[in-house]
Amino acid sequence: MFTLTRVSRLFRRHTLWPDFSRRPVFKFISKRSGPFDGAVTLTRDRVYIIPTKAGLIFSLLLLTLLIGSINYEKNLGFVLTFLLTGIGGVLLLSTWRNIAWLELKSSDSLPVFSGEIATFSVQILNHQLIQRHSIAISQHGVQHDIVDCAANSKQMIYFKVASNKRGVLNAGRFRLYTEFPSGLFIAWTWLDLSMSCIVYPAPDNKARLPVFDHSNSGDTDSSGNGVENFSHLRKYHQGDNIARISWKAAAKNDELFSKEFIGAKPVTHWINWNDIPVRDSEQRLAIMTALIIHAKNHQQCYGIKLPQKQIQPDSGNKHFHFCLTALALY
Amino acid sequence: MKIAADKPDSNILFLLLTEIHLSALPLYSNMPLAITLLIVALSLWQFFLIKNHRENPGKLIQILLIIICFLTALYSYGHIFGQQPGIALVTLMTILKLFETKNIRDCYIIIYSAFFIIASNFFHSQSIWLILYVFFIVVFLVATLITLSDQLKSMPLKSRLSMASRFVFYAMPLMLILFVLFPRIPGPLWGLPDDAFAGRTGLSEEMSPGSINQLISSPAIAFRVLFYNEIPSHRQLYWRGAVLSLYDGKTWRRDDAPDSAQANIQYDSDSKNIFRYKVTLEPTRLNWLLSLEQPDIDNSTSSEHAYHINREAMLITRNKITKIINYSVSSQTSARNQALFKQEDYKNRLLPVSKNQGNKNPQTIKLARKLFQSSDFNTQQYINTVLAYFQNNNFVYTLNPDLLGENAIDDFLFNSQRGFCEHYASAFTYLMRAAGIPARVVVGYQGGKMNPLDDYMIVRQSDAHAWTEVWAGNHWQRVDPTAAVSPDRIEQGILQSGIERNRLPLLLVSNNELFKNIGFLYDSFQNSWNQWVIGFNQKKQNELLKLLGFDDQDASNLIMLLIGCLIIVGGIVSWFLLTHKTIEKDRVQHYYNMFCLKLKRQGFQRQLNEGPVDFEKRFYKKHSLSQKTKTDAMFIFKAYRTLHYGNKKNSDLTTQYFKKIKSFKIRK
C-alpha cells in the first residue's frame, strides 16, 4: 500500500514539504511531551501517576481500618491495614511499570479526503520480558483504543482525528495511559510524536465528469507500457502498479513478478486548473479531485496542471496519490 | 480516571459473590439463624439471576429487601445499633449491592465492603489460622482488582491469582515494618459499645449450680504463667479470681459495695514461699485478675497492666479486660489475710431468706447446729467435722449432677448427693454461715500444666474451680470441700479426679505422647503469637526498639525511623518489582530470550520483527565466528524451533537446549 512517508519523502525531495515537526504546538506544556520526531522511550520523567477515584476511596478504607484497629485494639486489624497499605504501594509501582520503558514510534497514517476521519497509529515496542496489559490511548478525554502487548514484542495502537479541511492534519498530543493491574492508580504520558496526515480536498460529487472512450486509441506500444494484451512477466520493481503484480507467479516463487502488457498506448488527459469553470479555488480543487478519482477509476492516464505546478501524465496508485497530495497542499 | 461504564460480566459477579461469602465465612457461626438463612436465600437468588443472565429486580423490590434485612436484624438482635447487628447488616447490604451492580465502580464498592467484613472477623478471633485465611482471601480480592482492570480479559484466572499472590508477597515486608514501627496510640479512642467483645467462655462473677461445670469441657486457655523463681506444687496452685459473698439461695454474687479498705495481709519478709510470676491473661470481660493466694504488687518488675488489691485480696483493674494482657504479681502463699471488716463480717454470715417461712434450707441449718454442737463450738473442729461429713456420706464428684429445687442446699445434701465443685463450695459455705461463722465462696482455677517447650504454665478453662474461705483463727482460711470428696482433683488435676472423662477436652484425655507433644508445641507457638503479635503494644514496641539499640524513642524519632525503614525496604521491594524479569511460563521461550540477551550484549540485537530463521541467517552472515560458536548457535536455533513451534515434547532435547544456552559464549 502506498503510504504517507513515501509521499513525504517524495515531497522533501521536491522541497515542497514544510517542516512540521519543528512547529511549537504545545509550548505551554512541559517540553517532555514533545513534539518528538520518530521514537520516544517512556523514561522515568515522562510517566506520571496519580490515584484514581477508586484509589482515593481505597485510601479512605485504609484510614477507617486504621482507626478501627486503634479503637478496638485489634492487632490483626493493624496487620490487615498495613498489608493493604503495602499492597497499595506495590500496585502503584506495578501500574507505573505497566507503561514505563515502552518505546513509542510514530507510524505512517493513510491520507484521507477532507471530512473523513484520519486514523493515526502508534507502534508500541516492549523490550522488556514483562507483558503489558490494557494500555489505552485517548485524546481530548475520549478513549480510542486499548491493547495488550506481549513480552519482547510490538503492538499497534490507533487513535482517530476528524479532518475538516484539506492540507496537513496534525495528530497533536495524545495520552497513553493504563490502570492495570488494579484500577486504583492511573499512570500516563502525554506525547506528541509529530504525526501528521495529508488531507485531500473532498471531491465535488456534483461535478460533470467526462466519458472516456477507448476506441480512439493511438499508436500501439510493444515496450510493455501498453494496457491491452498481456505480453510477459518481469521481475517486480519498486513503484510498479500493484494491480499488475502476478500473484499466481508470486505464489510459486519467492519473488514478485509484474505483468507486462502490449497493445494500445493509453490516451493521456490533462486536468487543468485553468479549464475549470469556477472562480472559487477550493471548489476548483474539489472538482479536480473528482476528476482525478474518476480518471483513476477508469484506468486512464492523466496529468494535472496547477498554476505553479505540473505533474506529467501517468497512471497507477502512486501517481494518483501524488496528484491528490499536490492538490491538498496547494 | 475514566471507569468503563459497561455492566460487569457474570464471571466477575460470581467472583464477587464467592468473595463476600469467603470473607464472612468465619462470622457465620456467630450469626443468628434468621440472618444466616436470609444470607443464604439472597445469595441463592443472586446466583440464579447471574447464572441465567436475568435482569436485576426493580427499585421497589430492592428497597423492600433492605427493609427486610433491617427487620430481620431487629428481630434477631433486638436492636440494630451495635457491633453484632452492624456486622450482620454490612454483610447483608454487600450481598444486596450485587443486586444493583451496574458498572465497574459498584464492583469496587463490593470489594471494599469485603475488606470491612474481613476486618470484623477479628472481633471474634485473632488466631494465626484466621490471619492465614485472611491472607488467602486478600489474594483473591486483589485478583479481582486485576480482573476488573484487565479490560481486554486476556489473563486466565490462574495467572491473575499468581500475580495477586506476588503482590501480596511483595507487600509483606512493608506490612512488617509498619506493624513494628507504626506509632501505637493506646485505644480506645471513644467509648465502645457493650457488645464489643462478645462470645467468650470463661469464669463469670456469679456462681450458680452448673456455671463452672460448663467450663470443664473447654480446652481453651484461660491464662499462661511464667514463674520467675520457683514453681509452686500442684496443691498450692489456687488461682483466686472473684470472692463471692452474697447468696440468694441459688446464685452467689460479688459484694460490690464501694469500699476503699485494703486487705490486711501479714507478709513474712524472710519467707522463702514467695512466688513471683507474670500472667498472660486472655480477655475475660471482667475487671478483676487472677493470682495465687495472698497477692502483693510485685515491686521488682513493673506490671504491664495496672491493678490494685482490694480488701478481699482480689486484683481489681480499672477497665474490663478486653484483650490479652500481661501483669506481674508476687504471692506469699504462707501469709495470712487478717482483714475482716464490720460490714463484711455481717454479710458473710448472712443466709438467704425465703418469702414466707424464715430461712431457706431448714434441714441444712438443723444439720449445722447439730455438727457445730458436736464439735464443741470450735470453728476448726467444726470445719473438720463438716469435711468428714462429706467424706463419709457417699457424696459423688460428678459432671452430671441432678437438678436442685427451691431449697438447693437441702436438696444437694440430703437427696442427690451428687455435685461438682460449685455444689460442694456452696453447701460448705452455707453450713459455715449456718453456724454463725463468716465464710465466702471463691471462684478461680486450680492447677496448671507446664509446657516443657517454653517454660510457661498453661491454665485452661477446664481447670476452673470453686472453694471456700472461712474466718477461722483470726484470718481467712482456705477450705476446699471438693478435696474431701475427690482428693486427686487437687493433687493431680481434673484428669485424675475420677470424673467422667468423655466430658473433658480431648487434648487432656489423650494418653498419646506424640499427640501431647504436638499439643505442647502448638501451645508454645500460640503463646509466642499471643506475646508478640496479639499482645504487641506500645510497651513491647519500646522494648523491641531498645533491644535493637534505639534508646531515644519519642514519637518524632519513631516516625523518622519508620520513614527511613520504609524507604529502604520500599526501595528493595521496588528494585525487585521493577527490574524483575517475569519468569516466563514458557521456559523454552524464557531461555531463548536469555540467549537473545547474550547476543545483544555482544552487539548483535534481534529485531523485534525477526523470527528465529531470519535472525539465525543474519547471525551467520554478520560475524566471523568460530566453528564451535556456529554449531552451538545452530543447535540452539534448531532446538528452539523444534521445541517452540513443534508439537512434540522432547525432554532430552529440552535439557540439552537449556544447558547449551547457559554455557553459550561467542568466540571469534
Interface residues (C-beta under 8 A of the other chain):
Chain A: T52 K53 A54 I57 F58 L61 T64 L65 I67 G68 S69 I70 N71 Y72 E73 K74 N75 L76 G77 F78 V79 L80 F82 L83 L84 T85 G86 I87 G89 V90 L91 L93 S94 R97 L125 H127 Q128 L129 I130 Q131 H133 S134 A136 G141 Q143 I146 V147 D148 A151 N152 S153 K154 E179 F180 P181 S182 G183 L184 I186
Chain B: M1 K2 I3 I104 R105 Y108 I109 Y112 F115 F116 I118 A119 F122 F123 Q126 L130 I131 V134 F135 V138 V142 L145 I146 L148 S149 D150 Q151 L152 S154 M155 M163 F167 V168 Y170 A171 M172 P173 L174 M175 L178 F179 F182 I185 P186 G187 P188 L189 W190 L192 A196 T322 K323 V533 I534 G535 F536 G570 V573 S574 L577 L578 H580 K581 T582 E584 H590 N593 C596 L608 N609
